[in-house]
Amino acid sequence: MKINQLSLFLENKPAHMKVPCQILADAGINILTLSLADTQQFGILRLIVRDWERARDVLEKAGCVVKITEVVAVEVPDRPGGLAGLLDVVDQCGINIEYMYAFTFRRGDRAVMVFRFDDPDEALRTITEKGVNIVESVELFAEAGE
Amino acid sequence: MESRFAIENRIWNDAESLPRDQLRALQVERLRDCVARVAQVPFYKEAFAREKVTPDAIQSLDDLRRLPFTTKADLREHYPLGFLAVPREKVVRIHGSSGTTGRPTFVAYTKDDLALWSDLCARFLVSGGLRPEHTVHIAFGYGLFTGGFGLHYGVERVGATVVPVSSGNTPRQIMLMQDLGAQVLVSTPSYALQIAEVARAQGLDPRELPLEFAHFGGEPWTQDMGERIERELGLMAFNNYGLSEVIGPGVSGDCAARDGMHIQEDHFIVECLDPDSLEPVAEGEYGELVFTAMTKQAMPIIRYRTRDIAALNASPCPCGRTTVRMSRIVGRTDDMLIIRGVNLFPSQIEEALLRVEGVAPQYQILIERPGALDVVTVRVEMRPEVFSDKMSQMQALRERIDREIQVVAGIHVNVELVEPQSIERTPGKAKRVLDLRNT
């Protein structure tokens, strides 16, 4: 199953990162995980929250440029070679990863990673066939205590 | 752009296709005559005495450069009619340009001037498809402004039907266009967009209006805007140019090739000059247009500085006219920036950005001089339509903007993508240029 990620455009300037975080805080929305891609001039902040529609609405209302993208949360064995093994599978399937980042929590002995694939549906189908465990969003948010 | 309307290549007046050498000889003769006629106008009398110019001194077009320039300020100084070259009783019409500050500047016409004006407008109307069987909806204001009357006379001269609607009450205008079956619209380009918008609001497809051609003037417009109008209204758009100080509309206009406006050189001598050095720029380069209206009776004008920036093209045109063509007006000398010796207009940046996104974005041009050289940064506000979560696409967007600016303006700039609403807005519009070089 795919989950919805919010991406935000930010200028790379002091205090600019805080603005969207404060907006979400004021709306009582918890950030489950995030990743920041930056250049010298601007950055792209990617966020996973439970109520992504409300988060999008409050951010857009505050004037932020927001984009919703479908990403896939995947379980990875939390041991040496765990991620390498998973990437091996992805590689065998001939799928391209745009970027990836991790959740801060674990599921037992497993870590959870967020993958942005070019074609999430195709990626989901092929890696599931290879036995990779996809995290359903419901479980994910339960795990995070939401 | 492809059009469903065929346009025949017709030339109204043989003077439009005179061989170049004959045209040049005619210009010299008319210029000499003009100098003789304006010699009694106090402003020119004084200037000619200072420069020791007499009509006989005009032997070739090069001698034009010995003549003084005329500016808007000169006209204002001789308010209201200090530039009259005929007795007051010969004047049959006064027009004027509003001017943003205070008094208008007036121009005057004799009976012959009005006939000439009509002919000049007929020329560009015919080159842009007008035929006697057409009905023309004129949505220009009729008043001191030259647009309404000039086009009106041109249409009458061709023998087509004029519907002199003037401006305002768009729903009524749409009704009249439908009921009278106007094939041709005369208006500003922005009013054409207004017509399309109002039509849609009425539940009408603007393409269902009978319009086939439009002749736009009164304000500069970009090619993108023209294409948008053509798409929305289902017509072919033609550009024409003029200013009251020179004669009004009829100075130049598009032909069927729509690759530059043919200047009516048998009546106007055009120069394209660097606005600072006042030296001619190379052909094809942008510069300030300067016109000499040689044949007007009431108010001939010598080397009038228009402050309009355009480029000239003297290459032969497939339409058969031999006259030089001018590009669209890309800016005014008032907003020209000089960057490392290259002229840059905010409108060029806007045009480049329009190529990237198709809609007018908010932008700001920042000019700094951290060392010896000018550095230009173009800030572009990010919009949801072009934002991507992928860094590669965002970098590609920046590169694309940079490339388009290089193509349009010929200079390399830094492109900064900025957050929405981060560019300071003065009431109504964004502050486009921030020149920090001398701070």
Interface residues (C-beta under 8 A of the other chain):
Chain A: Q5 S7 F9 L10 E11 H16 A37 T39 Q41 F42 I44 R46 G63 C64 V65 V66 K67 T69 E98 Y99 R116
Chain B: M382 R383 P384 F387 S388 D389 K390 M391 S392 M394 Q395 E416 L417 V418 E419 P420 Q421 S422
